[in-house]
């Protein structure tokens, strides 16, 4: 049975290896799919296009900043 710590260590090693070999290119280039679904459900489907221009979203996380735009 794999423990939570083993999974965390394995994931951390994968990211460290990826960043060591590829640098920032190891990060995704596009926003997270779940964030896009959330925005679609809560903003895109119920607000007018002009109104959406004034909506700002603060995404707190780490990585390459793929969600910025």
mmCIF file as gemmi writes it, N, C-alpha and C atoms, coordinates in Angstrom:
data_model
loop_
_atom_site.group_PDB
_atom_site.id
_atom_site.type_symbol
_atom_site.label_atom_id
_atom_site.label_alt_id
_atom_site.label_comp_id
_atom_site.label_asym_id
_atom_site.label_entity_id
_atom_site.label_seq_id
_atom_site.pdbx_PDB_ins_code
_atom_site.Cartn_x
_atom_site.Cartn_y
_atom_site.Cartn_z
_atom_site.occupancy
_atom_site.B_iso_or_equiv
_atom_site.pdbx_formal_charge
_atom_site.auth_seq_id
_atom_site.auth_asym_id
_atom_site.pdbx_PDB_model_num
ATOM 1 N N . UNK Axp A 1 ? 0.842 -1.187 0 1 0 ? 1 A 1
ATOM 2 C CA . UNK Axp A 1 ? 0 0 0 1 0 ? 1 A 1
ATOM 3 C C . UNK Axp A 1 ? 0.886 1.248 0 1 0 ? 1 A 1
ATOM 4 N N . UNK Axp A 2 ? 0.553 2.205 -0.85 1 0 ? 2 A 1
ATOM 5 C CA . UNK Axp A 2 ? 1.304 3.446 -0.947 1 0 ? 2 A 1
ATOM 6 C C . UNK Axp A 2 ? 0.732 4.462 0.023 1 0 ? 2 A 1
ATOM 7 N N . UNK Axp A 3 ? 1.617 5.101 0.771 1 0 ? 3 A 1
ATOM 8 C CA . UNK Axp A 3 ? 1.166 6.106 1.733 1 0 ? 3 A 1
ATOM 9 C C . UNK Axp A 3 ? 1.122 7.486 1.08 1 0 ? 3 A 1
ATOM 10 N N . UNK Axp A 4 ? 0.451 8.398 1.758 1 0 ? 4 A 1
ATOM 11 C CA . UNK Axp A 4 ? 0.339 9.769 1.262 1 0 ? 4 A 1
ATOM 12 C C . UNK Axp A 4 ? 1.717 10.406 1.127 1 0 ? 4 A 1
ATOM 13 N N . UNK Axp A 5 ? 2.609 10.158 2.091 1 0 ? 5 A 1
ATOM 14 C CA . UNK Axp A 5 ? 3.959 10.719 2.032 1 0 ? 5 A 1
ATOM 15 C C . UNK Axp A 5 ? 4.741 10.177 0.844 1 0 ? 5 A 1
ATOM 16 N N . UNK Axp A 6 ? 4.559 8.897 0.529 1 0 ? 6 A 1
ATOM 17 C CA . UNK Axp A 6 ? 5.25 8.316 -0.624 1 0 ? 6 A 1
ATOM 18 C C . UNK Axp A 6 ? 4.758 8.956 -1.919 1 0 ? 6 A 1
ATOM 19 N N . UNK Axp A 7 ? 3.454 9.186 -2.014 1 0 ? 7 A 1
ATOM 20 C CA . UNK Axp A 7 ? 2.906 9.834 -3.208 1 0 ? 7 A 1
ATOM 21 C C . UNK Axp A 7 ? 3.403 11.269 -3.331 1 0 ? 7 A 1
ATOM 22 N N . UNK Axp A 8 ? 3.445 11.968 -2.209 1 0 ? 8 A 1
ATOM 23 C CA . UNK Axp A 8 ? 3.949 13.34 -2.211 1 0 ? 8 A 1
ATOM 24 C C . UNK Axp A 8 ? 5.411 13.357 -2.638 1 0 ? 8 A 1
ATOM 25 N N . UNK Axp A 9 ? 6.214 12.47 -2.09 1 0 ? 9 A 1
ATOM 26 C CA . UNK Axp A 9 ? 7.63 12.396 -2.451 1 0 ? 9 A 1
ATOM 27 C C . UNK Axp A 9 ? 7.817 12.059 -3.929 1 0 ? 9 A 1
ATOM 28 N N . UNK Axp A 10 ? 7.013 11.137 -4.438 1 0 ? 10 A 1
ATOM 29 C CA . UNK Axp A 10 ? 7.098 10.741 -5.844 1 0 ? 10 A 1
ATOM 30 C C . UNK Axp A 10 ? 6.726 11.917 -6.758 1 0 ? 10 A 1
ATOM 31 N N . UNK Axp A 11 ? 5.666 12.639 -6.397 1 0 ? 11 A 1
ATOM 32 C CA . UNK Axp A 11 ? 5.238 13.797 -7.182 1 0 ? 11 A 1
ATOM 33 C C . UNK Axp A 11 ? 6.291 14.891 -7.135 1 0 ? 11 A 1
ATOM 34 N N . UNK Axp A 12 ? 6.835 15.146 -5.969 1 0 ? 12 A 1
ATOM 35 C CA . UNK Axp A 12 ? 7.872 16.169 -5.823 1 0 ? 12 A 1
ATOM 36 C C . UNK Axp A 12 ? 9.085 15.817 -6.675 1 0 ? 12 A 1
ATOM 37 N N . UNK Axp A 13 ? 9.497 14.565 -6.668 1 0 ? 13 A 1
ATOM 38 C CA . UNK Axp A 13 ? 10.644 14.13 -7.469 1 0 ? 13 A 1
ATOM 39 C C . UNK Axp A 13 ? 10.364 14.331 -8.952 1 0 ? 13 A 1
ATOM 40 N N . UNK Axp A 14 ? 9.143 14.013 -9.392 1 0 ? 14 A 1
ATOM 41 C CA . UNK Axp A 14 ? 8.798 14.181 -10.805 1 0 ? 14 A 1
ATOM 42 C C . UNK Axp A 14 ? 8.938 15.649 -11.208 1 0 ? 14 A 1
ATOM 43 N N . UNK Axp A 15 ? 8.395 16.56 -10.387 1 0 ? 15 A 1
ATOM 44 C CA . UNK Axp A 15 ? 8.487 17.985 -10.703 1 0 ? 15 A 1
ATOM 45 C C . UNK Axp A 15 ? 9.932 18.473 -10.668 1 0 ? 15 A 1
ATOM 46 N N . UNK Axp A 16 ? 10.689 18.049 -9.697 1 0 ? 16 A 1
ATOM 47 C CA . UNK Axp A 16 ? 12.089 18.461 -9.623 1 0 ? 16 A 1
ATOM 48 C C . UNK Axp A 16 ? 12.869 17.975 -10.834 1 0 ? 16 A 1
ATOM 49 N N . UNK Axp A 17 ? 12.636 16.731 -11.247 1 0 ? 17 A 1
ATOM 50 C CA . UNK Axp A 17 ? 13.31 16.194 -12.435 1 0 ? 17 A 1
ATOM 51 C C . UNK Axp A 17 ? 12.892 16.956 -13.693 1 0 ? 17 A 1
ATOM 52 N N . UNK Axp A 18 ? 11.601 17.223 -13.806 1 0 ? 18 A 1
ATOM 53 C CA . UNK Axp A 18 ? 11.093 17.942 -14.977 1 0 ? 18 A 1
ATOM 54 C C . UNK Axp A 18 ? 11.685 19.35 -15.047 1 0 ? 18 A 1
ATOM 55 N N . UNK Axp A 19 ? 11.728 20.054 -13.929 1 0 ? 19 A 1
ATOM 56 C CA . UNK Axp A 19 ? 12.276 21.405 -13.921 1 0 ? 19 A 1
ATOM 57 C C . UNK Axp A 19 ? 13.788 21.391 -14.13 1 0 ? 19 A 1
ATOM 58 N N . UNK Axp A 20 ? 14.463 20.385 -13.631 1 0 ? 20 A 1
ATOM 59 C CA . UNK Axp A 20 ? 15.906 20.29 -13.839 1 0 ? 20 A 1
ATOM 60 C C . UNK Axp A 20 ? 16.242 20.13 -15.313 1 0 ? 20 A 1
ATOM 61 N N . UNK Axp A 21 ? 15.443 19.334 -16.011 1 0 ? 21 A 1
ATOM 62 C CA . UNK Axp A 21 ? 15.746 19.069 -17.424 1 0 ? 21 A 1
ATOM 63 C C . UNK Axp A 21 ? 15.119 20.073 -18.386 1 0 ? 21 A 1
ATOM 64 N N . UNK Axp A 22 ? 13.951 20.624 -18.046 1 0 ? 22 A 1
ATOM 65 C CA . UNK Axp A 22 ? 13.23 21.479 -18.992 1 0 ? 22 A 1
ATOM 66 C C . UNK Axp A 22 ? 13.015 22.913 -18.532 1 0 ? 22 A 1
ATOM 67 N N . UNK Axp A 23 ? 13.29 23.2 -17.285 1 0 ? 23 A 1
ATOM 68 C CA . UNK Axp A 23 ? 13.065 24.551 -16.779 1 0 ? 23 A 1
ATOM 69 C C . UNK Axp A 23 ? 11.587 24.903 -16.775 1 0 ? 23 A 1
ATOM 70 N N . UNK Axp A 24 ? 11.275 26.156 -17.095 1 0 ? 24 A 1
ATOM 71 C CA . UNK Axp A 24 ? 9.897 26.636 -17.07 1 0 ? 24 A 1
ATOM 72 C C . UNK Axp A 24 ? 9.033 25.92 -18.111 1 0 ? 24 A 1
ATOM 73 N N . UNK Axp A 25 ? 9.636 25.379 -19.152 1 0 ? 25 A 1
ATOM 74 C CA . UNK Axp A 25 ? 8.87 24.658 -20.175 1 0 ? 25 A 1
ATOM 75 C C . UNK Axp A 25 ? 8.142 23.446 -19.601 1 0 ? 25 A 1
ATOM 76 N N . UNK Axp A 26 ? 8.529 23.01 -18.399 1 0 ? 26 A 1
ATOM 77 C CA . UNK Axp A 26 ? 7.877 21.861 -17.765 1 0 ? 26 A 1
ATOM 78 C C . UNK Axp A 26 ? 6.453 22.195 -17.323 1 0 ? 26 A 1
ATOM 79 N N . UNK Axp A 27 ? 6.148 23.48 -17.178 1 0 ? 27 A 1
ATOM 80 C CA . UNK Axp A 27 ? 4.807 23.896 -16.757 1 0 ? 27 A 1
ATOM 81 C C . UNK Axp A 27 ? 3.85 23.895 -17.931 1 0 ? 27 A 1
ATOM 82 N N . UNK Axp A 28 ? 2.572 23.815 -17.642 1 0 ? 28 A 1
ATOM 83 C CA . UNK Axp A 28 ? 1.558 23.875 -18.701 1 0 ? 28 A 1
ATOM 84 C C . UNK Axp A 28 ? 1.537 25.261 -19.321 1 0 ? 28 A 1
ATOM 85 N N . UNK Axp A 29 ? 1.055 25.314 -20.541 1 0 ? 29 A 1
ATOM 86 C CA . UNK Axp A 29 ? 0.97 26.575 -21.255 1 0 ? 29 A 1
ATOM 87 C C . UNK Axp A 29 ? -0.419 27.191 -21.198 1 0 ? 29 A 1
ATOM 88 N N . UNK Axp A 30 ? -1.407 26.407 -20.787 1 0 ? 30 A 1
ATOM 89 C CA . UNK Axp A 30 ? -2.793 26.86 -20.824 1 0 ? 30 A 1
ATOM 90 C C . UNK Axp A 30 ? -3.402 26.769 -19.43 1 0 ? 30 A 1
ATOM 91 N N . UNK Axp A 31 ? -4.461 27.533 -19.179 1 0 ? 31 A 1
ATOM 92 C CA . UNK Axp A 31 ? -5.115 27.505 -17.863 1 0 ? 31 A 1
ATOM 93 C C . UNK Axp A 31 ? -5.657 26.121 -17.497 1 0 ? 31 A 1
ATOM 94 N N . UNK Axp A 32 ? -5.777 25.908 -16.225 1 0 ? 32 A 1
ATOM 95 C CA . UNK Axp A 32 ? -6.31 24.665 -15.683 1 0 ? 32 A 1
ATOM 96 C C . UNK Axp A 32 ? -7.745 24.459 -16.154 1 0 ? 32 A 1
ATOM 97 N N . UNK Axp A 33 ? -8.048 23.247 -16.581 1 0 ? 33 A 1
ATOM 98 C CA . UNK Axp A 33 ? -9.372 22.922 -17.121 1 0 ? 33 A 1
ATOM 99 C C . UNK Axp A 33 ? -10.494 23.148 -16.104 1 0 ? 33 A 1
ATOM 100 N N . UNK Axp A 34 ? -10.254 22.818 -14.85 1 0 ? 34 A 1
ATOM 101 C CA . UNK Axp A 34 ? -11.273 23.018 -13.815 1 0 ? 34 A 1
ATOM 102 C C . UNK Axp A 34 ? -11.582 24.498 -13.611 1 0 ? 34 A 1
ATOM 103 N N . UNK Axp A 35 ? -10.564 25.336 -13.674 1 0 ? 35 A 1
ATOM 104 C CA . UNK Axp A 35 ? -10.795 26.773 -13.55 1 0 ? 35 A 1
ATOM 105 C C . UNK Axp A 35 ? -11.652 27.265 -14.71 1 0 ? 35 A 1
ATOM 106 N N . UNK Axp A 36 ? -11.363 26.801 -15.913 1 0 ? 36 A 1
ATOM 107 C CA . UNK Axp A 36 ? -12.152 27.215 -17.07 1 0 ? 36 A 1
ATOM 108 C C . UNK Axp A 36 ? -13.603 26.763 -16.945 1 0 ? 36 A 1
ATOM 109 N N . UNK Axp A 37 ? -13.835 25.559 -16.442 1 0 ? 37 A 1
ATOM 110 C CA . UNK Axp A 37 ? -15.21 25.089 -16.22 1 0 ? 37 A 1
ATOM 111 C C . UNK Axp A 37 ? -15.936 25.977 -15.213 1 0 ? 37 A 1
ATOM 112 N N . UNK Axp A 38 ? -15.248 26.29 -14.125 1 0 ? 38 A 1
ATOM 113 C CA . UNK Axp A 38 ? -15.827 27.146 -13.087 1 0 ? 38 A 1
ATOM 114 C C . UNK Axp A 38 ? -16.204 28.505 -13.671 1 0 ? 38 A 1
ATOM 115 N N . UNK Axp A 39 ? -15.299 29.115 -14.405 1 0 ? 39 A 1
ATOM 116 C CA . UNK Axp A 39 ? -15.582 30.417 -15.005 1 0 ? 39 A 1
ATOM 117 C C . UNK Axp A 39 ? -16.744 30.327 -15.991 1 0 ? 39 A 1
ATOM 118 N N . UNK Axp A 40 ? -16.775 29.251 -16.768 1 0 ? 40 A 1
ATOM 119 C CA . UNK Axp A 40 ? -17.86 29.065 -17.72 1 0 ? 40 A 1
ATOM 120 C C . UNK Axp A 40 ? -19.211 28.974 -17.039 1 0 ? 40 A 1
ATOM 121 N N . UNK Axp A 41 ? -19.271 28.219 -15.937 1 0 ? 41 A 1
ATOM 122 C CA . UNK Axp A 41 ? -20.535 28.043 -15.213 1 0 ? 41 A 1
ATOM 123 C C . UNK Axp A 41 ? -20.98 29.324 -14.511 1 0 ? 41 A 1
ATOM 124 N N . UNK Axp A 42 ? -20.028 30.045 -13.926 1 0 ? 42 A 1
ATOM 125 C CA . UNK Axp A 42 ? -20.393 31.163 -13.056 1 0 ? 42 A 1
ATOM 126 C C . UNK Axp A 42 ? -20.335 32.531 -13.714 1 0 ? 42 A 1
ATOM 127 N N . UNK Axp A 43 ? -19.611 32.661 -14.807 1 0 ? 43 A 1
ATOM 128 C CA . UNK Axp A 43 ? -19.475 33.982 -15.412 1 0 ? 43 A 1
ATOM 129 C C . UNK Axp A 43 ? -19.864 34.017 -16.884 1 0 ? 43 A 1
ATOM 130 N N . UNK Axp A 44 ? -19.362 33.118 -17.673 1 0 ? 44 A 1
ATOM 131 C CA . UNK Axp A 44 ? -19.596 33.189 -19.11 1 0 ? 44 A 1
ATOM 132 C C . UNK Axp A 44 ? -21.05 32.939 -19.472 1 0 ? 44 A 1
ATOM 133 N N . UNK Axp A 45 ? -21.709 32.056 -18.754 1 0 ? 45 A 1
ATOM 134 C CA . UNK Axp A 45 ? -23.086 31.707 -19.117 1 0 ? 45 A 1
ATOM 135 C C . UNK Axp A 45 ? -24.131 32.663 -18.542 1 0 ? 45 A 1
ATOM 136 N N . UNK Axp A 46 ? -23.761 33.496 -17.579 1 0 ? 46 A 1
ATOM 137 C CA . UNK Axp A 46 ? -24.784 34.33 -16.937 1 0 ? 46 A 1
ATOM 138 C C . UNK Axp A 46 ? -24.467 35.828 -16.964 1 0 ? 46 A 1
ATOM 139 N N . UNK Axp A 47 ? -23.436 36.229 -17.696 1 0 ? 47 A 1
ATOM 140 C CA . UNK Axp A 47 ? -23.137 37.658 -17.802 1 0 ? 47 A 1
ATOM 141 C C . UNK Axp A 47 ? -22.973 38.029 -19.274 1 0 ? 47 A 1
ATOM 142 N N . UNK Axp A 48 ? -23.301 39.256 -19.57 1 0 ? 48 A 1
ATOM 143 C CA . UNK Axp A 48 ? -23.16 39.762 -20.93 1 0 ? 48 A 1
ATOM 144 C C . UNK Axp A 48 ? -21.679 39.984 -21.25 1 0 ? 48 A 1
ATOM 145 N N . UNK Axp A 49 ? -21.36 39.919 -22.51 1 0 ? 49 A 1
ATOM 146 C CA . UNK Axp A 49 ? -19.968 40.058 -22.957 1 0 ? 49 A 1
ATOM 147 C C . UNK Axp A 49 ? -19.337 41.362 -22.448 1 0 ? 49 A 1
ATOM 148 N N . UNK Axp A 50 ? -20.028 42.477 -22.566 1 0 ? 50 A 1
ATOM 149 C CA . UNK Axp A 50 ? -19.486 43.764 -22.119 1 0 ? 50 A 1
ATOM 150 C C . UNK Axp A 50 ? -19.26 43.776 -20.606 1 0 ? 50 A 1
ATOM 151 N N . UNK Axp A 51 ? -20.162 43.146 -19.87 1 0 ? 51 A 1
ATOM 152 C CA . UNK Axp A 51 ? -20.045 43.095 -18.416 1 0 ? 51 A 1
ATOM 153 C C . UNK Axp A 51 ? -18.833 42.25 -18.008 1 0 ? 51 A 1
ATOM 154 N N . UNK Axp A 52 ? -18.541 41.193 -18.746 1 0 ? 52 A 1
ATOM 155 C CA . UNK Axp A 52 ? -17.416 40.307 -18.417 1 0 ? 52 A 1
ATOM 156 C C . UNK Axp A 52 ? -16.077 41.02 -18.527 1 0 ? 52 A 1
ATOM 157 N N . UNK Axp A 53 ? -16.003 42.052 -19.334 1 0 ? 53 A 1
ATOM 158 C CA . UNK Axp A 53 ? -14.738 42.782 -19.499 1 0 ? 53 A 1
ATOM 159 C C . UNK Axp A 53 ? -14.267 43.402 -18.195 1 0 ? 53 A 1
ATOM 160 N N . UNK Axp A 54 ? -15.187 43.689 -17.278 1 0 ? 54 A 1
ATOM 161 C CA . UNK Axp A 54 ? -14.815 44.328 -16.019 1 0 ? 54 A 1
ATOM 162 C C . UNK Axp A 54 ? -14.576 43.331 -14.886 1 0 ? 54 A 1
ATOM 163 N N . UNK Axp A 55 ? -14.841 42.042 -15.12 1 0 ? 55 A 1
ATOM 164 C CA . UNK Axp A 55 ? -14.652 41.029 -14.08 1 0 ? 55 A 1
ATOM 165 C C . UNK Axp A 55 ? -13.18 40.66 -13.992 1 0 ? 55 A 1
ATOM 166 N N . UNK Axp A 56 ? -12.666 40.646 -12.799 1 0 ? 56 A 1
ATOM 167 C CA . UNK Axp A 56 ? -11.277 40.261 -12.582 1 0 ? 56 A 1
ATOM 168 C C . UNK Axp A 56 ? -11.254 39.014 -11.701 1 0 ? 56 A 1
ATOM 169 N N . UNK Axp A 57 ? -10.316 38.111 -11.983 1 0 ? 57 A 1
ATOM 170 C CA . UNK Axp A 57 ? -10.176 36.873 -11.226 1 0 ? 57 A 1
ATOM 171 C C . UNK Axp A 57 ? -8.757 36.827 -10.681 1 0 ? 57 A 1
ATOM 172 N N . UNK Axp A 58 ? -8.637 36.612 -9.396 1 0 ? 58 A 1
ATOM 173 C CA . UNK Axp A 58 ? -7.328 36.443 -8.778 1 0 ? 58 A 1
ATOM 174 C C . UNK Axp A 58 ? -7.121 34.968 -8.513 1 0 ? 58 A 1
ATOM 175 N N . UNK Axp A 59 ? -6.148 34.394 -9.184 1 0 ? 59 A 1
ATOM 176 C CA . UNK Axp A 59 ? -5.831 32.978 -9.001 1 0 ? 59 A 1
ATOM 177 C C . UNK Axp A 59 ? -4.539 32.916 -8.207 1 0 ? 59 A 1
ATOM 178 N N . UNK Axp A 60 ? -4.608 32.334 -7.037 1 0 ? 60 A 1
ATOM 179 C CA . UNK Axp A 60 ? -3.426 32.2 -6.19 1 0 ? 60 A 1
ATOM 180 C C . UNK Axp A 60 ? -2.888 30.789 -6.327 1 0 ? 60 A 1
ATOM 181 N N . UNK Axp A 61 ? -1.675 30.692 -6.738 1 0 ? 61 A 1
ATOM 182 C CA . UNK Axp A 61 ? -1.085 29.386 -6.933 1 0 ? 61 A 1
ATOM 183 C C . UNK Axp A 61 ? 0.403 29.522 -7.164 1 0 ? 61 A 1
ATOM 184 N N . UNK Axp A 62 ? 0.95 28.522 -7.777 1 0 ? 62 A 1
ATOM 185 C CA . UNK Axp A 62 ? 2.367 28.566 -8.072 1 0 ? 62 A 1
ATOM 186 C C . UNK Axp A 62 ? 2.589 27.986 -9.467 1 0 ? 62 A 1
ATOM 187 N N . UNK Axp A 63 ? 3.728 28.191 -9.999 1 0 ? 63 A 1
ATOM 188 C CA . UNK Axp A 63 ? 4.03 27.664 -11.321 1 0 ? 63 A 1
ATOM 189 C C . UNK Axp A 63 ? 4.391 28.796 -12.278 1 0 ? 63 A 1
ATOM 190 N N . UNK Axp A 64 ? 4.116 28.557 -13.553 1 0 ? 64 A 1
ATOM 191 C CA . UNK Axp A 64 ? 4.556 29.474 -14.597 1 0 ? 64 A 1
ATOM 192 C C . UNK Axp A 64 ? 3.598 30.63 -14.839 1 0 ? 64 A 1
ATOM 193 N N . UNK Axp A 65 ? 2.461 30.638 -14.202 1 0 ? 65 A 1
ATOM 194 C CA . UNK Axp A 65 ? 1.501 31.71 -14.408 1 0 ? 65 A 1
ATOM 195 C C . UNK Axp A 65 ? 0.688 31.521 -15.671 1 0 ? 65 A 1
ATOM 196 N N . UNK Axp A 66 ? 0.385 30.284 -16.014 1 0 ? 66 A 1
ATOM 197 C CA . UNK Axp A 66 ? -0.348 29.977 -17.241 1 0 ? 66 A 1
ATOM 198 C C . UNK Axp A 66 ? -1.756 30.541 -17.234 1 0 ? 66 A 1
ATOM 199 N N . UNK Axp A 67 ? -2.294 30.874 -16.09 1 0 ? 67 A 1
ATOM 200 C CA . UNK Axp A 67 ? -3.658 31.359 -16.015 1 0 ? 67 A 1
ATOM 201 C C . UNK Axp A 67 ? -3.709 32.875 -16.228 1 0 ? 67 A 1
ATOM 202 N N . UNK Axp A 68 ? -2.589 33.541 -16.091 1 0 ? 68 A 1
ATOM 203 C CA . UNK Axp A 68 ? -2.552 34.985 -16.312 1 0 ? 68 A 1
ATOM 204 C C . UNK Axp A 68 ? -2.849 35.288 -17.771 1 0 ? 68 A 1
ATOM 205 N N . UNK Axp A 69 ? -3.486 36.35 -18.003 1 0 ? 69 A 1
ATOM 206 C CA . UNK Axp A 69 ? -3.719 36.707 -19.397 1 0 ? 69 A 1
ATOM 207 C C . UNK Axp A 69 ? -4.418 38.007 -19.547 1 0 ? 69 A 1
